[in-house]
């Protein structure tokens, strides 16, 4: 019989837990949403026994699924020891356990609550927690042990729901017998806006010719051929593409061997409009046959200068 797999999901409110759980459901996991921590033991028993637990007639057993995803409600102090006992018991019967923790920067979480106009679940009338900031601090304290034990931590600060779904699909796809090709995202950005939080590799291309100082090119972006031609007018710019592409070709199979499913390379210039955009597109073109799934994302192309 194939080994059963359970992914336990948790994280701070607003970090995308429900989106992640939906992604698990889409790839064929049996999903349980927001299970209170006192019920974790009962859920584990159902996983271990499947439909063989004929002695318990109070509730129907779970179907004999192979893949499970559990989003746990951990808003009470002291939940982690019980969770750890459950994890240990499931491992003893051969269940493959993975723990996923979702997080985001506080300013991002505050903005998400404001945009969705949804209250934080811990901010209630008569509660000692009266602000979203206090609620986030409480959650981080309660979740500290879970975070420390998590196999995977995903920072969703710069993620769209689609980005998070893609990450979950890449990391936890059911076809585990086949190695997933690494997904390489080449992201252009502007240093004046700060580094992308999810970048694995950051490269600075501010040494290249800057179209910003050419009046007839300033209003265009690196997507325009005339701008790209200006950026790559020097031998150094062309050589950079060759050398950096070779480095990535060297790294990609080694990242795959270590189990990495996606890699984000951030290419930065001052404003994220000209040089970084042109270089990102050129790198993607150069790496089209590198064995990874290559995509390009431009973070600041709309508001850069």
C-alpha positions in Angstrom: 0.0 0.0 0.0 1.3 3.5 -0.8 2.4 5.6 2.0 -0.1 8.2 3.2 0.9 11.8 3.1 -0.4 14.6 5.4 0.5 18.3 5.0 -0.4 20.4 8.1 -0.9 24.0 7.2 -0.8 27.0 9.6 0.3 30.6 9.7 -0.8 34.0 10.6 -4.2 35.3 9.6 -4.1 37.0 6.2 -1.1 35.1 4.9 -3.1 33.0 2.4 -3.9 29.8 4.3 -7.3 29.4 2.7 -5.9 30.0 -0.8 -3.2 27.4 -0.1 -5.8 24.8 1.1 -7.8 25.4 -2.1 -4.7 24.7 -4.1 -4.2 21.4 -2.2 -7.8 20.5 -3.0 -7.2 21.3 -6.7 -4.3 18.8 -6.9 -6.3 16.0 -5.3 -5.7 16.2 -1.6 -8.5 15.4 0.9 -8.7 18.8 2.8 -10.0 19.7 6.2 -10.4 23.4 6.9 -9.7 25.2 10.2 -9.8 22.2 12.4 -9.8 23.2 16.1 -6.7 21.8 17.9 -8.6 19.6 20.3 -9.9 17.6 17.3 -6.5 16.9 15.8 -6.2 13.5 17.6 -9.5 12.3 16.3 -8.6 13.4 12.7 -5.3 11.5 13.0 -7.1 8.3 14.1 -9.3 8.5 11.1 -6.3 8.8 8.8 -4.6 5.8 10.4 -7.7 3.6 10.4 -9.3 4.8 7.2 -12.5 2.9 6.6 -11.4 0.0 8.8 -12.7 1.6 12.0 -16.0 -0.3 12.0 -16.2 -0.1 15.8 -16.8 3.6 15.8 -20.4 4.2 14.6 -20.7 7.7 15.9 -19.2 9.2 12.8 -18.4 7.9 9.4 -14.7 7.1 8.7 -12.7 9.0 6.2 -12.3 7.4 2.8 -9.0 5.6 2.3 -7.3 8.6 0.7 -3.6 8.8 0.3 -3.1 12.6 0.4 -4.4 14.8 3.2 -4.1 18.5 3.9 -5.1 19.9 7.3 -5.5 23.6 8.1 -5.4 23.8 11.8 -7.0 26.4 14.2 -4.2 27.2 16.6 -5.4 30.4 18.3 -5.0 29.0 21.7 -1.9 28.8 23.8 -0.3 25.3 24.3 -1.7 23.6 21.2 1.7 22.5 19.8 2.5 19.7 22.3 -0.8 18.0 21.3 0.0 18.5 17.6 3.5 17.1 18.1 2.1 13.9 19.8 -0.2 13.4 16.8 2.6 13.9 14.3 4.7 11.4 16.2 1.9 8.8 16.2 1.3 9.2 12.5 4.9 8.8 11.7 5.1 5.6 13.6 2.5 4.1 11.3 4.3 5.2 8.2 2.5 8.5 7.4 4.7 11.1 5.6 4.2 14.3 7.5 5.0 17.8 6.2 4.4 21.1 7.9 3.8 24.2 5.9 3.9 27.7 7.6 2.6 30.8 5.8 3.7 34.2 6.7 3.9 37.8 5.5 5.2 41.2 6.6 2.9 42.9 9.1 2.4 46.0 6.9 1.2 43.6 4.1 -1.2 41.8 6.4 -2.6 45.1 7.7 -3.2 46.2 4.2 -4.9 43.0 3.2 -7.3 43.3 6.2 -8.0 46.8 5.2 -8.6 46.0 1.6 -10.9 43.0 2.2 -12.7 44.8 5.1 -12.6 41.6 7.0 -11.9 41.7 10.8 -9.1 39.7 12.2 -10.7 36.6 13.9 -9.1 37.4 17.2 -10.3 41.0 17.4 -13.7 40.7 19.1 -15.8 42.8 21.3 -14.8 42.3 25.0 -11.5 40.6 24.0 -8.2 41.7 25.4 -7.0 41.8 21.8 -8.3 45.1 20.4 -6.2 45.7 17.3 -5.0 43.7 14.3 -1.4 44.4 15.3 -2.0 42.9 18.7 -3.7 39.9 17.1 -0.7 39.3 14.8 1.7 39.5 17.7 -0.4 37.0 19.6 -0.6 34.6 16.7 3.2 34.8 16.1 3.8 33.9 19.7 1.4 31.0 19.7 2.8 29.7 16.3 6.5 30.1 17.2 7.0 26.3 17.8 5.1 25.3 14.7 7.2 27.7 12.6 10.4 26.3 14.1 9.4 22.8 13.1 7.9 23.6 9.7 9.5 21.9 6.7 8.6 24.8 4.5 8.0 28.5 5.2 6.4 30.6 2.4 6.5 34.3 2.7 3.5 35.6 0.7 4.2 39.3 1.1 4.6 39.8 -2.6 2.5 36.9 -3.7 -0.8 37.1 -5.6 -3.3 34.3 -4.9 -2.1 32.8 -8.3 1.5 32.9 -7.1 0.7 31.1 -3.9 -1.3 28.4 -5.7 1.5 27.9 -8.1 4.0 27.5 -5.3 1.8 25.0 -3.5 1.3 23.0 -6.7 5.0 22.9 -7.4 6.0 21.9 -3.9 3.3 19.3 -3.2 2.1 18.0 -6.5 0.8 14.4 -6.2 3.0 13.1 -9.0 5.9 12.7 -6.5 7.3 9.7 -8.3 8.4 12.1 -11.0 10.9 14.9 -10.2 9.2 18.2 -10.8 11.0 20.5 -13.2 12.3 23.6 -11.4 10.3 26.7 -12.2 12.6 29.7 -12.8 11.1 33.1 -12.4 13.2 36.0 -13.5 12.0 39.2 -11.8 13.0 42.8 -12.7 12.8 45.3 -10.0 14.1 48.8 -8.9 16.5 49.1 -6.1 14.9 52.3 -5.0 11.8 50.3 -4.0 13.7 47.7 -2.0 14.7 44.1 -2.6 12.0 41.6 -3.6 11.3 39.5 -0.4 11.1 36.2 -2.3 14.3 36.5 -4.3 16.7 33.6 -4.1 19.4 35.3 -6.2 19.8 39.1 -6.6 21.9 40.6 -9.4 22.7 44.3 -9.9 22.8 45.5 -13.5 23.3 49.2 -12.8 26.7 49.0 -14.5 25.0 48.9 -17.9 24.1 51.9 -20.1 21.1 53.7 -18.6 18.3 54.7 -21.1 16.8 57.0 -18.4 19.4 59.6 -19.4 18.4 59.4 -23.1 15.4 61.8 -23.6 14.0 59.9 -26.5 14.1 56.5 -24.6 13.2 57.7 -21.1 9.5 57.2 -21.4 9.7 53.7 -22.8 10.6 50.5 -21.0 13.0 47.7 -21.5 10.3 45.8 -23.4 10.9 48.1 -26.3 13.6 46.9 -28.8 15.2 50.3 -29.1 15.7 50.4 -25.3 17.1 46.8 -25.2 19.4 47.7 -28.1 20.8 50.6 -26.1 21.3 48.5 -23.0 23.1 45.8 -24.9 25.3 48.1 -27.0 28.4 47.2 -25.1 30.5 44.1 -25.1 30.3 43.9 -21.3 26.5 43.7 -21.4 26.5 40.9 -23.9 29.2 39.1 -21.9 27.2 39.5 -18.7 24.2 37.6 -20.3 26.5 34.8 -21.4 28.3 34.4 -18.0 25.3 34.8 -15.8 23.3 32.4 -18.0 26.1 29.8 -17.6 26.1 30.3 -13.9 22.3 29.6 -13.7 22.7 26.6 -16.0 25.3 25.2 -13.5 23.0 25.9 -10.5 19.6 24.7 -11.8 20.3 21.0 -11.8 21.9 21.2 -8.4 18.9 23.0 -7.0 16.7 20.3 -8.4 18.8 17.6 -6.8 18.3 19.4 -3.4 14.5 19.3 -3.9 14.0 22.9 -4.9 10.9 23.4 -7.0 11.2 27.0 -8.0 13.9 29.6 -8.1 13.4 33.4 -8.2 16.2 35.4 -9.7 15.8 39.2 -9.2 17.5 41.5 -11.6 17.7 45.1 -10.3 18.5 48.5 -11.7 17.7 51.9 -10.2 14.0 52.2 -11.1 13.1 48.8 -12.5 12.0 50.2 -15.8 14.8 49.9 -18.4 17.9 47.9 -17.7 16.5 45.3 -15.4 13.5 44.7 -17.7 15.6 44.3 -20.8 18.1 42.0 -19.0 15.3 39.8 -17.5 13.8 39.3 -21.0 17.2 38.5 -22.5 18.1 36.0 -19.7 14.7 34.3 -20.2 15.5 34.0 -23.9 19.0 32.7 -23.2 17.7 30.1 -20.7 14.8 28.8 -22.7 16.4 25.4 -23.1 17.9 25.1 -19.6 15.5 22.4 -18.5 13.5 24.6 -16.2 10.1 26.3 -16.7 11.1 29.9 -17.3 8.9 32.9 -16.8 9.4 36.6 -16.5 7.8 39.1 -14.0 8.3 42.8 -13.9 7.6 44.3 -10.5 8.0 48.0 -11.1 7.5 48.5 -14.8 4.3 50.5 -14.3 5.6 53.0 -11.7 9.3 53.1 -12.2 11.2 56.1 -13.5 
